[in-house]
Amino acid sequence: MKARPGTLAVFYLAMGALFTSLAINSSSDGMWNFLTVVMMVIATFDFAVAIRMFRFSLKQRSAQKK
C-alpha cells in the first residue's frame, strides 16, 4: 500500500507542529539548551518535507489532468 503525497504532507505537518510545541514546552530552562535546539531542527525538517510533499502532490494532480 502506497501512501499519497498529500497524506504524507499532513502527517509531516502534524509532526512539525508536535515538535514545535515540545520545543516550546521544554524551553523553560533556557532557549538554547541542547534538547530545545534538536527539537527545533526536527520541526524545521518536518515542515520542509511537508511543503515538498504538498508541492509534489499539486504537481502530480496537474499532470493527471493533462
DOBANU-700497 format. One record per residue: residue number from 1; residue in three letters; chain; x, y, z of N, C-alpha, C, O in turn. Coordinates in Angstrom, 2 decimals. Each point is the difference from the previous one (the first is absolute). Layout:
(NUM, ALA, A, (X, Y, Z), (X, Y, Z), (X, Y, Z), (X, Y, Z))
...
***
This chain:
(1, MET, A, (0.84, -1.17, 0.00), (-0.84, 1.17, 0.00), (0.89, 1.24, 0.00), (0.87, 0.16, 0.86))
(2, LYS, A, (-1.09, 0.69, -1.82), (0.77, 1.24, -0.08), (-0.79, 1.15, 0.61), (-1.21, 0.11, -0.17))
(3, ALA, A, (1.94, 0.73, 0.88), (-0.63, 1.18, 0.58), (0.04, 1.13, -1.02), (1.00, 0.18, -0.70))
(4, ARG, A, (-2.06, 0.57, 0.62), (-0.05, 1.13, -0.92), (0.81, 1.16, 0.55), (0.12, 0.14, 1.22))
(5, PRO, A, (0.44, 0.69, -2.09), (0.82, 1.12, 0.46), (-0.77, 0.99, 0.88), (0.57, 0.57, 0.93))
(6, GLY, A, (-1.84, -0.36, -1.21), (-0.81, 0.90, 0.83), (-0.15, -0.51, 1.42), (0.03, 0.77, 0.95))
(7, THR, A, (-0.21, -2.08, -0.82), (-0.11, -0.61, 1.33), (1.31, 0.11, 0.76), (0.02, 0.31, 1.19))
(8, LEU, A, (1.09, -0.57, -1.90), (1.31, 0.14, 0.64), (0.27, 1.45, 0.41), (0.61, 0.26, 1.04))
(9, ALA, A, (-1.06, 0.68, -1.86), (0.20, 1.41, 0.32), (-0.74, 0.38, 1.28), (0.54, 0.71, 0.84))
(10, VAL, A, (-1.76, -1.18, -0.70), (-0.77, 0.28, 1.21), (0.68, -0.63, 1.22), (0.07, 0.60, 1.07))
(11, PHE, A, (0.45, -1.83, -1.24), (0.70, -0.68, 1.08), (1.23, 0.79, 0.43), (0.21, 0.22, 1.20))
(12, TYR, A, (0.62, 0.21, -2.16), (1.20, 0.75, 0.33), (-0.33, 1.37, 0.59), (0.73, 0.50, 0.86))
(13, LEU, A, (-1.80, 0.11, -1.32), (-0.43, 1.28, 0.57), (-0.41, -0.17, 1.46), (0.33, 0.83, 0.85))
(14, ALA, A, (-1.05, -1.90, -0.56), (-0.39, -0.28, 1.38), (1.22, -0.30, 0.88), (0.07, 0.45, 1.14))
(15, MET, A, (0.88, -1.20, -1.68), (1.21, -0.30, 0.77), (0.82, 1.27, 0.25), (0.58, 0.16, 1.07))
(16, GLY, A, (-0.54, 0.74, -2.05), (0.70, 1.27, 0.19), (-0.66, 0.83, 1.07), (0.69, 0.62, 0.82))
(17, ALA, A, (-2.02, -0.59, -0.81), (-0.71, 0.73, 1.04), (0.23, -0.62, 1.38), (0.14, 0.71, 0.99))
(18, LEU, A, (-0.10, -2.04, -0.94), (0.24, -0.69, 1.26), (1.40, 0.33, 0.54), (0.15, 0.33, 1.18))
(19, PHE, A, (0.86, -0.41, -2.03), (1.36, 0.29, 0.45), (0.18, 1.48, 0.35), (0.78, 0.33, 0.89))
(20, THR, A, (-1.51, 0.55, -1.57), (0.06, 1.42, 0.36), (-0.59, 0.23, 1.39), (0.57, 0.73, 0.80))
(21, SER, A, (-1.70, -1.36, -0.54), (-0.61, 0.17, 1.33), (0.86, -0.63, 1.09), (0.10, 0.54, 1.10))
(22, LEU, A, (0.53, -1.68, -1.39), (0.90, -0.61, 0.98), (1.21, 0.89, 0.25), (0.47, 0.11, 1.14))
(23, ALA, A, (0.05, 0.52, -2.18), (1.15, 0.90, 0.17), (-0.39, 1.22, 0.83), (0.78, 0.46, 0.84))
(24, ILE, A, (-1.98, 0.06, -1.05), (-0.46, 1.15, 0.78), (-0.16, -0.39, 1.47), (0.37, 0.76, 0.89))
(25, ASN, A, (-0.93, -1.95, -0.66), (-0.19, -0.44, 1.38), (1.31, -0.33, 0.71), (0.10, 0.14, 1.22))
(26, SER, A, (0.90, -0.58, -1.97), (1.27, -0.38, 0.64), (0.94, 1.20, 0.14), (1.11, -0.16, 0.51))
(27, SER, A, (-1.52, 1.33, -0.93), (0.88, 1.16, 0.07), (-0.09, 0.73, 1.33), (0.42, 1.16, 0.10))
(28, SER, A, (-0.95, -1.81, 0.92), (-0.11, 0.66, 1.30), (1.37, 0.21, 0.64), (0.20, 0.95, 0.76))
(29, ASP, A, (0.76, -1.83, -1.06), (1.36, 0.14, 0.55), (0.80, 1.06, -0.75), (0.93, 0.59, 0.55))
(30, GLY, A, (-1.28, -0.37, -1.77), (0.72, 0.95, -0.83), (-0.24, -0.33, -1.46), (-0.26, -1.16, -0.35))
(31, MET, A, (0.34, 2.14, -0.47), (-0.34, -0.20, -1.41), (1.05, -0.82, -0.73), (-0.34, -0.72, -0.94))
(32, TRP, A, (1.58, 0.80, 1.32), (1.07, -0.60, -0.80), (0.60, -1.25, 0.63), (1.19, -0.26, -0.18))
(33, ASN, A, (-1.98, -0.51, 0.92), (0.54, -1.27, 0.47), (-0.08, -1.04, -1.13), (-0.70, 0.21, -0.99))
(34, PHE, A, (1.41, -1.31, 1.15), (0.16, -0.97, -1.08), (-1.33, -0.59, -0.45), (-0.25, -0.10, -1.20))
(35, LEU, A, (-0.58, -0.29, 2.13), (-1.27, -0.66, -0.34), (-0.92, 0.93, -0.79), (-0.64, -0.44, -0.96))
(36, THR, A, (0.57, 1.69, 1.34), (-0.85, 0.96, -0.71), (0.48, 0.22, -1.43), (-0.80, 0.06, -0.93))
(37, VAL, A, (2.11, 0.05, 0.76), (0.55, 0.22, -1.33), (-0.23, -1.22, -0.89), (-0.32, 0.14, -1.18))
(38, VAL, A, (0.48, -1.34, 1.73), (-0.24, -1.22, -0.78), (-1.46, -0.08, -0.44), (-0.28, -0.35, -1.15))
(39, MET, A, (-0.64, 0.67, 2.04), (-1.42, -0.04, -0.37), (-0.34, 1.05, -1.04), (-0.84, -0.24, -0.88))
(40, MET, A, (1.47, 1.41, 0.96), (-0.25, 1.03, -1.02), (0.53, -0.44, -1.36), (-0.62, 0.26, -1.03))
(41, VAL, A, (1.77, -0.94, 1.02), (0.56, -0.49, -1.26), (-0.89, -1.08, -0.60), (-0.25, 0.00, -1.21))
(42, ILE, A, (-0.24, -0.90, 2.03), (-0.91, -1.05, -0.50), (-1.29, 0.62, -0.52), (-0.50, -0.43, -1.04))
(43, ALA, A, (-0.04, 1.42, 1.73), (-1.22, 0.66, -0.45), (0.22, 0.71, -1.33), (-0.86, -0.04, -0.87))
(44, THR, A, (2.02, 0.68, 0.72), (0.31, 0.67, -1.26), (0.08, -1.01, -1.15), (-0.51, 0.25, -1.09))
(45, PHE, A, (1.15, -1.39, 1.35), (0.07, -1.05, -1.01), (-1.39, -0.49, -0.37), (-0.30, -0.18, -1.18))
(46, ASP, A, (-0.55, -0.04, 2.17), (-1.36, -0.48, -0.26), (-0.80, 1.01, -0.82), (-0.72, -0.39, -0.92))
(47, PHE, A, (0.82, 1.68, 1.25), (-0.72, 1.00, -0.77), (0.51, 0.08, -1.44), (-0.78, 0.18, -0.93))
(48, ALA, A, (2.09, -0.32, 0.74), (0.57, 0.03, -1.35), (-0.48, -1.19, -0.82), (-0.33, 0.15, -1.18))
(49, VAL, A, (0.29, -1.32, 1.78), (-0.49, -1.19, -0.70), (-1.49, 0.14, -0.32), (-0.44, -0.41, -1.07))
(50, ALA, A, (-0.33, 0.98, 1.99), (-1.43, 0.19, -0.24), (-0.23, 0.94, -1.18), (-0.86, -0.26, -0.85))
(51, ILE, A, (1.61, 1.35, 0.77), (-0.13, 0.92, -1.13), (0.38, -0.69, -1.30), (-0.67, 0.17, -1.02))
(52, ARG, A, (1.73, -0.96, 1.06), (0.44, -0.72, -1.19), (-1.07, -1.00, -0.46), (-0.24, -0.14, -1.20))
(53, MET, A, (-0.39, -0.55, 2.15), (-1.04, -0.97, -0.34), (-1.25, 0.69, -0.54), (-0.62, -0.51, -0.94))
(54, PHE, A, (0.24, 1.66, 1.51), (-1.14, 0.74, -0.54), (0.26, 0.43, -1.44), (-0.88, -0.12, -0.86))
(55, ARG, A, (2.08, 0.63, 0.61), (0.34, 0.43, -1.36), (-0.01, -1.19, -0.96), (-0.47, 0.12, -1.13))
(56, PHE, A, (1.00, -1.26, 1.57), (0.01, -1.20, -0.85), (-1.42, -0.48, -0.26), (-0.31, -0.45, -1.11))
(57, SER, A, (-0.56, 0.54, 2.11), (-1.39, -0.41, -0.17), (-0.71, 0.88, -1.03), (-0.75, -0.50, -0.84))
(58, LEU, A, (0.99, 1.81, 0.91), (-0.60, 0.91, -0.98), (0.52, -0.27, -1.41), (-0.76, 0.03, -0.96))
(59, LYS, A, (2.05, -0.29, 0.85), (0.60, -0.29, -1.30), (-0.56, -1.31, -0.56), (-0.24, -0.11, -1.21))
(60, GLN, A, (0.05, -0.87, 2.07), (-0.53, -1.29, -0.43), (-1.45, 0.13, -0.46), (-0.39, -0.63, -0.98))
(61, ARG, A, (-0.40, 1.44, 1.68), (-1.40, 0.21, -0.41), (-0.08, 0.71, -1.34), (-0.84, -0.34, -0.84))
(62, SER, A, (1.69, 1.34, 0.64), (-0.05, 0.72, -1.29), (0.47, -0.88, -1.14), (-0.47, 0.16, -1.13))
(63, ALA, A, (1.38, -1.09, 1.39), (0.45, -0.93, -1.05), (-1.10, -1.00, -0.35), (-0.10, -0.43, -1.14))
(64, GLN, A, (-0.73, 0.06, 2.11), (-1.09, -0.95, -0.26), (-1.11, 0.65, -0.82), (-0.67, -0.68, -0.78))
(65, LYS, A, (0.47, 1.99, 0.95), (-1.07, 0.69, -0.72), (0.34, 0.20, -1.47), (-0.90, 0.14, -0.83))
(66, LYS, A, (2.19, -0.13, 0.50), (0.40, 0.24, -1.40), (-0.17, -1.21, -0.85), (0.30, 0.04, -1.19))
***
